[in-house]
Amino acid sequence: MRRIYEPRDLLEAEMLSGMLVAEGIEAFLAGSHLIGAMGELPAAGLLGLMVPDEDAERARQLIAAYNGAEPLPGDEPESYPGELIC
């Protein structure tokens, strides 16, 4: 298993993990059990998205494509122009 991405929070971690599983990539979320100790542990680096070594490059590409997604013209809500709301 290889750590390929450090999500900013548990919501992003679960969403990306689900996306990878939907694409046929086994994903493991390391550190999710440490979230309750956030007051005592450093906030950065607790969560890590891990995948099998042979799927690491494809998983990175999928995450990069997700992070680079732009809303289609006219699809963004008027209250959040230019932002993609999921």
C-alpha positions in Angstrom: 0.0 0.0 0.0 1.2 3.5 -0.8 0.0 6.8 0.7 -1.0 8.9 -2.3 -2.9 11.8 -0.9 -3.4 13.8 2.3 -7.1 14.9 2.5 -7.8 18.2 4.3 -10.6 16.7 6.4 -12.6 13.5 6.9 -15.4 14.5 4.5 -12.9 14.9 1.6 -11.2 11.7 2.6 -14.4 9.7 2.5 -15.6 11.2 -0.7 -12.3 10.5 -2.5 -12.1 7.0 -1.1 -15.6 6.3 -2.4 -14.7 7.7 -5.8 -11.6 5.4 -6.0 -13.6 2.4 -4.9 -16.2 3.2 -7.6 -13.4 3.2 -10.1 -12.3 -0.3 -9.0 -9.3 0.9 -6.8 -9.1 -0.5 -3.3 -8.7 2.4 -1.0 -7.8 2.6 2.7 -8.1 5.7 4.9 -5.3 5.9 7.4 -5.6 8.0 10.5 -9.4 8.4 10.6 -9.5 7.0 14.1 -7.2 9.9 15.2 -9.6 12.7 14.3 -11.1 12.6 17.8 -7.7 13.6 19.2 -7.3 16.7 17.1 -6.9 18.9 20.1 -3.9 16.9 21.3 -2.3 16.0 17.9 -1.0 18.2 15.1 -3.8 19.0 12.7 -1.8 18.3 9.5 -0.8 14.9 8.3 -3.3 12.8 10.3 -5.3 11.5 7.3 -3.8 9.6 4.5 -5.5 8.0 1.5 -3.7 4.7 0.7 -4.0 2.4 -2.3 -2.2 -0.7 -3.6 1.2 0.2 -5.2 0.0 -0.9 -8.7 -3.0 1.5 -8.6 -1.1 4.5 -7.1 -0.5 6.4 -10.4 -4.1 5.9 -11.7 -5.5 7.0 -8.3 -3.4 10.1 -8.3 -4.6 11.0 -11.8 -8.3 10.5 -10.7 -7.8 12.7 -7.7 -6.0 15.4 -9.7 -8.9 15.3 -12.2 -11.4 15.7 -9.4 -9.5 18.5 -7.8 -9.2 20.3 -11.2 -12.9 20.0 -12.1 -14.5 23.2 -13.3 -18.3 23.8 -13.2 -20.0 23.7 -16.6 -21.1 27.2 -17.7 -24.5 27.9 -16.3 -24.5 25.1 -13.8 -23.2 27.0 -10.9 -25.7 28.4 -8.4 -26.2 32.2 -8.4 -25.2 32.4 -4.8 -21.8 30.8 -5.5 -20.6 32.0 -8.9 -17.6 30.1 -10.2 -17.7 27.4 -7.5 -18.5 23.8 -8.0 -21.0 22.6 -5.4 -21.4 18.9 -4.9 
